[in-house]
Amino acid sequence: MIHLNSEIRLTDELERQLMQEAIEEQARFKPGKALKNLFVKLNGSSKQAAGVKVAPRNVESAA
């Protein structure tokens, strides 16, 4: 993010242009980031499934 001095004033046209560019950047599809998010999500769900462990019951403690 660009930090501007508080004394600097943007013209309306420049402000509109910067806002439009920021909106377009947010809406732009990024395939690399989408794939990374997919793998992170898949890896997280597989860790959750593998993380569920059932402790074996001892026959003596069940009696």
C-alpha positions as CSV (number, residue, x, y, z in Angstrom):
1,M,0.0,0.0,0.0
2,I,1.2,3.5,-0.8
3,H,1.4,5.8,2.1
4,L,1.0,9.4,1.1
5,N,1.9,12.5,3.1
6,S,-1.3,13.9,4.6
7,E,-0.6,17.2,2.9
8,I,-0.8,15.7,-0.6
9,R,-4.2,16.1,-2.2
10,L,-5.3,13.9,-5.1
11,T,-7.4,15.3,-8.0
12,D,-10.8,13.7,-8.5
13,E,-9.7,12.2,-11.8
14,L,-6.5,10.6,-10.3
15,E,-8.5,9.3,-7.3
16,R,-11.1,7.8,-9.6
17,Q,-8.3,6.2,-11.7
18,L,-6.6,4.7,-8.6
19,M,-9.9,3.4,-7.3
20,Q,-10.7,1.8,-10.7
21,E,-7.3,0.1,-10.9
22,A,-7.7,-1.3,-7.3
23,I,-11.2,-2.7,-8.1
24,E,-9.9,-4.3,-11.4
25,E,-7.0,-5.8,-9.5
26,Q,-9.3,-7.4,-6.9
27,A,-11.5,-8.8,-9.7
28,R,-8.7,-10.2,-11.8
29,F,-8.5,-14.0,-11.8
30,K,-5.2,-15.3,-10.6
31,P,-4.8,-19.0,-11.5
32,G,-1.6,-19.5,-9.5
33,K,-3.2,-18.2,-6.3
34,A,-6.4,-20.2,-7.0
35,L,-4.4,-23.4,-7.3
36,K,-2.5,-22.7,-4.2
37,N,-5.7,-22.1,-2.2
38,L,-7.2,-25.3,-3.6
39,F,-4.1,-27.3,-2.5
40,V,-4.1,-25.7,0.9
41,K,-7.8,-26.5,1.3
42,L,-7.3,-30.1,0.2
43,N,-4.3,-30.5,2.4
44,G,-6.1,-29.1,5.4
45,S,-9.1,-31.4,4.9
46,S,-6.8,-34.5,4.6
47,K,-5.0,-33.5,7.8
48,Q,-8.3,-33.2,9.6
49,A,-9.4,-36.7,8.4
50,A,-6.0,-38.2,9.3
51,G,-6.0,-36.4,12.7
52,V,-9.0,-38.3,14.0
53,K,-7.6,-41.2,16.0
54,V,-9.5,-43.7,18.1
55,A,-7.6,-44.9,21.1
56,P,-7.6,-48.7,21.5
57,R,-9.6,-50.0,24.4
58,N,-8.0,-52.2,26.9
59,V,-10.0,-55.3,27.7
60,E,-9.1,-55.1,31.4
61,S,-10.4,-51.5,31.7
62,A,-13.7,-52.5,30.0
63,A,-14.6,-55.1,32.7
